Amino acid sequence: MKLINILTAATLTISVASAQDIMQQSMSIMEQGMTQIQQGFLNNNIKLIEDGTKLVKNGNKLFSDKKVIGEYLPKDKKHMINVAANASKRIELDVNVLELNIEDKAYINAANAYSDILNACARCHSIVRSW
Ligand code: HEC
């Protein structure tokens, strides 16, 4: 293989790998966040809820760009890009609702926002996994 081909192959591999990292990083951060929020609600530990919410917010930011999300949709699901991107938008809004309700000590409403985040995770997963 010519050097230029090797370089091209290496560049392609790196860009594919880092694109994949973004999704995996995002999902892993959100998973941690959701686990913490759940533990927080179950054990009445507000700090855990707050910390977990920040993780979900940051993780979601990594995977909210339509172009990035589109790269992870299966070929036959590309037309669902708006639904997928809306799931991420919904998480962003729910995170705000959750935070405001925690500030107001409205824990039931905060827990409902948490449930809605979980539904939004499932909404996008149902597309990428053909559930
Ligand atoms: C906009 C789409 C989208 C949203 C919203 C979304 N995910 Fe994902 N998720 C994906 C994709 C794409 C994959 C990779 C494909 C697969 O696992 O089927 C994935 C995979 C995962 C995985 C497995 C990771 C891996 O490395 O295999 C976890 C855990 C996960 N998501 C957690 C979450 C959590 C928690 C939320 C909600 C807070 C969430 N996701 C919301 C698209 C999304």
Residues whose N, C-alpha, C, O or C-beta is under 5 A from the ligand:
A	BS01	HEC	Q24 M27 M30 E31 M34 F63 I69 Y72 A84 A85 A87 S88 I117 A120 C121 C124 H125 V128 R129
